[in-house]
Amino acid sequence: MRNDLTIYDAVADRWWSDDIRWVRTLKNLVPGRLSWFDTRIDWQGKRVLDLGCAGGFMAEALAARGAHVTGIDPARHAIAAARAHAATGGHDIGYHVGVGEALPYPPAGFDAVVCVDVLEHARDLDRVLAEVARVLRPGGMFLFDTINRTRVARLATITLAEDILRLLPRGTHDPALYIRPRELRAAMARAGLEPGPMTGLGPRGINRRGDPVFGRLPLRSVLYMGTASKPEAA
């Protein structure tokens, strides 16, 4: 089965244990993402929605930067793990079970929506982006990453990451759901968002455990991240 989202609940009880390589890979992606996101927005005091938060890696990193964070994910057990870990760490993060196509929040409630490792799993991309635009305040920012629909991306994420290196469980992704940058720009525009800059994201080295560490790359042929904004007049 492709696009298997049950994997997040299956390992929820060990999400923060660091003993599962593919979960460590997701954790290792957070600093690489934030090394660029931090140049686009000052998180301090911002109301931020982490859309597709899983067990809370990004949410806690944003809370540590002074943001008022809400996290949402369909994986019920992962949300329970996120709540428990936030409580032990003293983070005041509101976590909810839900999906991006029907966010349970009022309009214009967030200064920023962060959506990483999510869009390439969405069955209804237009609906998710419409919901993002709805819950953003005018002038708010959407920050995301996703996977490009290219042959090299399929080789890197399916053949290498899933089948050979096991950096991800087999079946995590469906390459048919990958999104080309121009397609994503068009979809964001349809939702009423103004697309901003994009940049590549990928491995920049190996840590002591033999896991990849990530950062900004000039090429967007595999992973890419970017921003969009909701017009002030919206």
C-alpha positions, 0 to 999 in steps of 0.5 A: 500500500502506498501513502500509508499514514498508519505508520505514525500511529504504529510507532507513536509510543517510541516517537521520542525515543530515538531508537527508530531510524526513520523517525530520527530522520524526520527529527533531523529534518527540523533544523534544516527546515528551520535554518531557512524558515527562521530567515522568513519569519520572527516566530516570537509571539506568533500564533502558529498552526503546525498542520500535520504535526505527528508526534510534535518535533516541529511544534516543540521547536517552534514553541522553543522559539517563542511561538504560541503553537497549535498542532493538528494531525489525523494520527490519534496515537501520535497526538497523544505522544505529542501531548505527553512529551510537551507536558514533560518538557513544559511546553504549552502546545494545544494538540488536536486530532483532525485533517487538513481538509477540515480544520476545526479553527475559526477564520483568521486565527493564526499568524502562520501555518507550518506544513511539512512532510504533509502536502505530498500525502494530501488527497485533496490539495486544493481543499487543504490549501483553501483551509490554510488560507481560511485560518490565516489572518490577512498578512499571515504566512504559509511555510511548507515543504514537499516532494517534487514529482520528478524521476530523480525524486522517485529514485531518491525517496522510493528506491533509495530512502524506502527500499534500500536505505530504509530511511522511511518505511516501505509504502510511506509515499505515493509518487503520484501525489508528489507536486511540481513547484509550478503546480503548487504555486498555481494551487496556492494562487487558487486558494487566495495565497500569494506564492513566495520564494522556494528553495531546495532541501536535502542531505548536507552530511552525516551525523555520528549515528550515520543518519543524514543531516539536512539543510538548504540546497540550490536544487529543488528536484527532490525536496523543496520548501517555500512560503506564501502569504495571505494578502493584507486586503483579504 
